[in-house]
């Protein structure tokens, strides 16, 4: 992942509705959720949700797939993994073993494990 990709992802998640939308999508993995249902759950107008989903899609954080009359969105968990890898790549001055507390959070929490690729 390049610096420009990281900035794009962080900027997309740097808005409260988009962050919560992404979190909803992560919870709905692997089946995803229709855009209209997501808007209803978030109490956001559908056109506003479409705009937020477009920003998340441009950042590579979500993808939509047409299913009949709906577009079902899913979180791109690989993109999040790439972001975490990028952020921790040079962890602790090149001693990644010192980042154990960060990586052990995922290893100890079954809820986090189920959302990770």
DADAWO-V341090 format. One record per residue. N is the residue number from 1. RES is the residue in one letter. PHI is phi in whole degrees, -180 to 180 (999 if undefined). OMEGA is omega in whole degrees, -180 to 180 (999 if undefined). Layout:
n | res | phi | omega
N | RES | PHI | OMEGA
N | RES | PHI | OMEGA
//
This chain:
n | res | phi | omega
1 | X | 999 | -179
2 | X | -92 | 178
3 | X | -54 | -178
4 | X | -64 | 177
5 | X | -66 | -180
6 | X | -62 | 179
7 | X | -62 | 179
8 | X | -63 | -180
9 | X | -65 | -179
10 | X | -65 | 178
11 | X | -65 | 179
12 | X | -63 | -179
13 | X | -84 | -176
14 | X | -84 | 178
15 | X | -131 | -171
16 | X | -54 | -178
17 | X | -68 | 179
18 | X | -67 | 178
19 | X | -62 | -179
20 | X | -68 | 176
21 | X | -61 | 179
22 | X | -61 | 179
23 | X | -63 | 176
24 | X | -61 | -179
25 | X | -65 | 177
26 | X | -62 | 179
27 | X | -67 | -178
28 | X | -92 | 176
29 | X | -69 | 4
30 | X | -95 | -174
31 | X | -75 | -178
32 | X | 79 | -178
33 | X | -151 | 179
34 | X | -69 | -178
35 | X | -58 | 180
36 | X | -64 | 178
37 | X | -66 | 178
38 | X | -63 | 178
39 | X | -61 | 180
40 | X | -64 | 180
41 | X | -61 | -177
42 | X | -89 | -177
43 | X | 56 | -180
44 | X | -124 | 176
45 | X | -56 | -175
46 | X | -60 | 179
47 | X | -67 | 176
48 | X | -67 | 178
49 | X | -62 | 178
50 | X | -59 | 179
51 | X | -64 | 179
52 | X | -65 | 179
53 | X | -64 | 178
54 | X | -64 | 178
55 | X | -64 | 179
56 | X | -64 | 179
57 | X | -68 | 178
58 | X | -61 | 178
59 | X | -82 | 179
60 | X | 80 | -177
61 | X | -89 | 179
62 | X | -139 | 171
63 | X | -139 | 180
64 | X | -110 | 179
65 | X | -135 | 180
66 | X | -71 | 175
67 | X | -131 | -177
68 | X | 63 | -178
69 | X | -94 | -177
70 | X | -111 | 169
71 | X | -112 | 180
72 | X | -97 | -179
73 | X | -104 | 177
74 | X | -134 | 176
75 | X | -75 | 175
76 | X | -94 | -175
77 | X | -65 | 177
78 | X | -63 | 178
79 | X | -67 | 178
80 | X | -67 | 178
81 | X | -61 | 177
82 | X | -63 | 178
83 | X | -64 | 180
84 | X | -62 | 178
85 | X | -59 | 179
86 | X | -61 | -177
87 | X | -66 | -177
88 | X | -100 | -175
89 | X | -52 | -178
90 | X | -106 | -176
91 | X | -54 | 172
92 | X | 56 | 175
93 | X | 63 | 178
94 | X | 86 | 178
95 | X | -114 | -174
96 | X | -61 | 178
97 | X | -63 | 179
98 | X | -71 | 178
99 | X | -85 | -179
100 | X | -47 | 179
101 | X | -57 | 179
102 | X | -70 | -177
103 | X | -74 | 180
104 | X | -71 | 176
105 | X | -59 | 179
106 | X | -68 | -178
107 | X | -64 | -176
108 | X | -92 | -174
109 | X | -109 | -179
110 | X | -58 | 179
111 | X | -65 | 178
112 | X | -71 | -180
113 | X | -62 | -176
114 | X | -70 | -179
115 | X | -98 | -176
116 | X | -93 | -179
117 | X | -68 | 999
//
